[in-house]
Amino acid sequence: MNEVIIKKIGDSLNIKYKQVETVLSLLSDGNTIPFIARYRKEATGSLNEEIIRSIN
C-alpha cells in the first residue's frame, strides 16, 4: 500500500505508521478483526477492534 496513505491513516487515528502497516498486513493475510485485536496485541501495540476496523 502507498506510504502516503498509510501515514494519513495513522495521523488521522493518532497512531504510529508501523501499527497501521502491521494491521493492514495482518488483514491481507486473512486474519479477522477480532482475532487481531485479541491475539496480536504485541504486533499492533494493543489496538482495539474499533481502531482496527477504522484502519480497514
ChimeraX attribute file (.defattr): number of C-alpha atoms within 10 A of each C-alpha:
attribute: neighborCount
match mode: 1-to-1
recipient: residues
	/A:1	8
	/A:2	6
	/A:3	10
	/A:4	10
	/A:5	12
	/A:6	19
	/A:7	17
	/A:8	13
	/A:9	19
	/A:10	18
	/A:11	13
	/A:12	10
	/A:13	13
	/A:14	10
	/A:15	15
	/A:16	15
	/A:17	17
	/A:18	15
	/A:19	19
	/A:20	25
	/A:21	19
	/A:22	15
	/A:23	24
	/A:24	17
	/A:25	13
	/A:26	18
	/A:27	17
	/A:28	11
	/A:29	9
	/A:30	8
	/A:31	14
	/A:32	14
	/A:33	19
	/A:34	14
	/A:35	13
	/A:36	21
	/A:37	22
	/A:38	13
	/A:39	11
	/A:40	18
	/A:41	13
	/A:42	11
	/A:43	15
	/A:44	20
	/A:45	14
	/A:46	14
	/A:47	19
	/A:48	15
	/A:49	16
	/A:50	12
	/A:51	16
	/A:52	20
	/A:53	13
	/A:54	9
	/A:55	18
	/A:56	13
